[in-house]
Amino acid sequence: MSKLKVMYEGILDLTNCRIPCYVLEDSTRILSGRQMQTALKLTDDIPASQSAGSRLQRYLNQKSLHPYLYKNEDKNKYSPIICYKGNTQINGYKATDLVDLCDGFLEARKNIALSSRQKIIADQAEILMRSFAKVGIISLIDEATGYQYEREADTLQRLLRLYISEELLPWQKTFPDIYYKELFRLNGWDFTEKGISKRPSVIGTWTNKLIYDELPDGIAEELKKKVPTSKSGNKLARYFQFLTDDYGSPHLKAQINKIITIFNMSDNMEDMWKNFEKAKSRQMNYLESPYKFDENGHTVE
């Protein structure tokens, strides 16, 4: 089993506590197990000989709390997560586990008689819920770790896998983030998860026109011929498998960099197209755009 690696880290600064938080390579957001449980006041002081995990487990095993903490979910709901920052092992829990624990204790407080310690935990749960209710635990961790600045690009890549044709996928992974950011800027689009989710087919069309159609004459057509397909029509290979390292791949990267340069010198998409035409003027007199432009020079879908 592969070890989960920490990609981003930070401190979740709540009203009366600070909890180390992490984003893993699979985008899972987790909290330090020991500090999360200290924040809940599961105990005033955890002895060195006793793990934080065993302290939480005591409450998870209390039958009176089961209906409120689990709410008919799997018994392994609150399983700890082991991950690594370099060679250092970190024991944590999903960030949403903290939310669910707080919610469970607050529900229990309303419906059953709690022990003195359980009442302390429930009161602390209310304080914690107020701390992150407005923006959500996920957003807080993204902000604390800096992951928010990578999230949009990651989201775009996932959407490209869903919406752009299979043969284009390998190439998309080689494009730097600035390519997408500039494409969104030129079109006046919002480079956020919500904005990205609306644009994948448009991005694919522009990428075809500006990048793939600019490979040497006949290359794109030949690649399509070489890629084998199954009886159902699914492609069994990808274009990159047929491009050479000494000519094919460098040409692709050079074209990407050329287009990024044109993006940078343009004010909007219509302006970009004019600049693109100028760059191509020695080869042909007129190029047909895949889209029309509005009064702001943005793509009309």
C-alpha positions in Angstrom: 0.0 0.0 0.0 1.5 3.4 -1.0 2.1 6.0 1.6 0.0 9.1 1.4 2.2 12.2 1.1 1.5 15.7 2.5 1.5 18.3 -0.3 0.4 21.4 1.6 0.3 22.2 5.3 -0.8 25.1 7.5 -2.4 26.0 10.8 -6.2 26.2 11.1 -6.7 29.2 13.4 -10.1 28.8 15.1 -11.5 30.9 17.9 -9.7 29.4 20.9 -7.4 26.8 19.3 -4.9 26.2 16.5 -4.9 22.9 14.7 -2.2 21.8 12.2 -3.9 20.9 8.9 -2.8 19.2 5.7 -3.8 18.6 2.1 -2.7 15.2 0.8 -1.6 14.2 -2.7 -5.1 12.8 -3.4 -6.6 16.2 -2.2 -7.9 14.8 1.1 -7.9 17.5 3.8 -6.9 16.3 7.2 -6.4 17.6 10.7 -3.8 16.6 13.3 -5.4 13.9 15.4 -4.0 15.0 18.7 -4.7 18.7 18.2 -8.2 18.1 16.8 -9.1 16.1 19.9 -7.5 18.7 22.2 -9.7 21.3 20.4 -12.8 19.3 21.3 -11.6 19.1 24.9 -12.0 15.3 25.0 -9.7 15.6 28.0 -7.9 18.4 29.8 -4.5 16.8 29.4 -3.6 13.7 27.5 -0.9 11.8 29.3 2.2 10.9 27.3 1.4 7.2 27.8 -2.0 7.6 26.3 -2.7 8.2 22.6 -5.1 10.8 21.4 -6.7 8.2 19.3 -7.6 6.0 22.2 -9.2 8.9 24.0 -11.5 9.6 21.0 -12.3 5.9 20.7 -13.7 5.9 24.2 -16.4 8.4 23.2 -17.0 6.7 19.9 -17.7 3.4 21.8 -20.2 4.9 24.1 -23.5 3.5 23.1 -25.5 6.5 24.2 -23.7 8.7 21.7 -23.8 6.2 18.8 -27.1 7.5 17.2 -25.7 11.1 17.2 -22.1 10.5 16.2 -22.7 7.9 13.5 -26.3 8.6 12.3 -26.5 5.2 10.7 -23.2 5.6 8.9 -20.4 3.0 8.7 -18.7 2.0 12.0 -15.4 2.9 10.4 -16.5 6.5 9.7 -14.0 8.0 12.0 -11.0 5.9 11.0 -7.6 7.7 11.5 -5.5 8.5 8.4 -1.8 7.9 8.4 0.2 10.1 6.1 3.8 11.3 5.7 5.6 14.6 5.5 8.9 13.5 4.2 9.8 10.6 6.5 7.7 12.0 9.4 4.5 10.1 10.1 1.4 12.2 10.8 -1.7 10.7 12.3 -4.9 12.6 11.5 -8.5 12.6 10.6 -10.5 13.9 7.7 -11.4 17.5 8.2 -15.1 16.8 7.9 -14.8 14.3 10.8 -14.4 17.3 13.1 -17.6 18.9 11.8 -19.5 15.6 12.2 -18.2 15.1 15.7 -19.3 18.6 16.7 -22.7 18.2 15.1 -23.1 14.8 16.9 -22.3 16.1 20.3 -24.6 19.1 19.8 -27.5 16.7 18.8 -26.8 14.6 21.8 -26.9 17.6 24.1 -30.4 18.4 22.9 -31.7 14.8 23.3 -30.0 13.0 26.2 -28.5 13.6 29.6 -24.7 14.1 29.2 -21.9 13.4 31.6 -19.9 16.3 32.9 -17.2 15.7 30.4 -19.6 15.2 27.6 -21.2 18.6 28.4 -17.8 20.2 28.2 -17.2 18.6 24.8 -20.6 19.7 23.6 -20.1 23.3 24.7 -16.7 23.3 22.9 -18.3 21.8 19.8 -20.7 24.8 19.7 -17.8 27.2 19.8 -16.0 25.3 17.0 -19.1 25.2 14.8 -19.4 28.9 15.1 -15.8 29.4 14.1 -16.1 27.7 10.8 -19.8 27.7 9.9 -19.7 30.7 7.6 -16.9 29.6 5.3 -16.7 25.9 5.8 -14.0 23.7 7.0 -12.6 22.9 3.6 -12.2 26.5 2.6 -10.5 27.3 5.9 -7.9 24.6 5.3 -7.3 25.6 1.7 -6.6 29.1 2.8 -4.4 28.1 5.7 -2.2 25.8 3.5 -2.2 27.9 0.3 -4.0 25.1 -1.6 -6.6 27.5 -2.8 -4.2 28.8 -5.4 -3.7 25.4 -6.9 -7.3 24.2 -6.6 -8.6 26.0 -9.7 -5.9 24.4 -11.9 -6.5 21.0 -10.4 -10.2 21.3 -11.0 -9.6 22.3 -14.6 -7.5 19.3 -15.2 -10.2 17.0 -13.8 -12.9 18.6 -16.0 -10.7 18.4 -19.1 -10.5 14.6 -18.5 -14.3 14.5 -18.5 -15.1 16.8 -21.4 -12.2 16.9 -23.8 -11.8 14.0 -26.3 -9.6 11.2 -25.2 -6.9 11.8 -27.8 -6.2 15.3 -26.4 -5.8 14.3 -22.7 -2.1 13.5 -22.7 -1.3 16.9 -24.2 -3.4 18.8 -21.7 -1.1 17.6 -18.9 1.9 19.3 -20.5 0.3 22.7 -20.6 1.5 25.2 -17.9 -1.2 26.8 -15.7 -0.5 30.2 -17.4 -2.0 28.9 -20.6 -5.4 28.4 -19.0 -5.2 31.5 -16.8 -4.5 33.7 -19.9 -7.2 32.0 -22.0 -9.7 32.7 -19.2 -8.5 36.3 -18.8 -8.8 37.0 -22.5 -12.4 35.8 -22.5 -13.4 37.6 -19.3 -14.1 34.3 -17.6 -13.8 33.6 -13.9 -10.9 31.3 -13.2 -12.6 29.5 -10.3 -14.1 26.1 -9.9 -17.6 27.5 -10.8 -16.2 29.3 -13.8 -14.1 26.4 -15.0 -17.0 24.0 -14.9 -18.8 26.1 -17.6 -16.0 26.2 -20.2 -14.4 22.8 -21.0 -15.7 22.4 -24.5 -14.8 25.9 -25.5 -11.3 25.4 -24.1 -11.0 22.2 -26.2 -12.0 23.9 -29.4 -9.6 26.8 -28.9 -6.8 24.4 -28.0 -7.4 22.4 -31.1 -7.3 25.5 -33.3 -4.3 27.2 -31.7 -2.1 24.2 -30.8 -2.9 20.9 -32.5 -3.8 22.4 -35.9 -0.5 24.1 -35.9 1.6 20.9 -36.0 3.3 20.5 -39.4 1.0 19.8 -42.3 -0.3 16.2 -42.2 0.9 15.3 -38.8 -2.5 15.6 -37.0 -4.2 13.6 -39.7 -1.5 10.9 -39.6 -1.7 10.6 -35.8 -5.4 10.0 -36.1 -4.8 7.2 -38.6 -2.2 5.6 -36.4 -4.2 5.5 -33.2 -5.9 2.1 -33.0 -9.5 1.8 -31.9 -11.6 -1.0 -30.4 -14.7 -2.5 -32.0 -16.8 -0.1 -29.9 -14.8 2.9 -31.2 -12.7 3.6 -28.1 -9.1 4.6 -28.7 -6.5 2.0 -27.6 -3.6 4.4 -27.6 -2.8 8.1 -27.4 -1.2 10.6 -29.8 1.9 11.1 -27.6 2.9 7.5 -28.1 3.6 8.2 -31.8 5.5 11.5 -31.4 9.2 11.4 -31.3 11.2 12.9 -28.4 13.6 14.7 -30.7 11.0 16.4 -33.0 7.4 15.8 -32.1 7.3 16.7 -28.4 9.6 19.8 -28.7 7.4 21.1 -31.6 4.4 20.9 -29.4 6.0 22.7 -26.5 7.3 25.4 -28.8 3.8 26.0 -30.1 2.4 26.2 -26.6 5.0 28.8 -25.7 4.3 30.8 -28.9 0.6 30.9 -28.1 1.2 32.0 -24.5 3.3 34.8 -25.8 0.4 35.9 -28.1 -1.9 35.6 -25.1 0.3 37.9 -23.0 0.4 40.6 -25.6 -3.4 40.6 -26.2 -6.2 42.5 -24.5 -9.1 40.1 -25.3 -9.8 37.0 -27.4 -10.6 39.0 -30.6 -7.3 40.9 -30.2 -5.5 37.6 -29.6 -7.0 36.3 -32.9 -5.8 39.3 -34.8 -2.3 38.8 -33.3 -2.4 35.1 -34.2 -3.4 36.0 -37.8 -0.5 38.4 -38.0 1.9 35.6 -36.9 0.4 33.4 -39.6 0.2 36.1 -42.3 3.2 34.8 -44.2 1.6 31.4 -44.6 -2.0 32.4 -45.5 -4.2 35.4 -45.9 -7.1 34.5 -43.7 -7.8 32.2 -40.8 -11.3 31.3 -39.8 -11.9 31.6 -36.0 -13.8 28.7 -34.4 -16.1 31.3 -32.6 -17.5 34.8 -33.1 -16.6 37.6 -30.7 -18.9 40.0 -28.7 -18.5 43.8 -28.3 -15.9 43.1 -25.5 -13.8 40.8 -27.8 -14.8 37.7 -25.8 -15.8 34.3 -27.2 -19.4 34.0 -28.1 -20.3 30.4 -27.4 
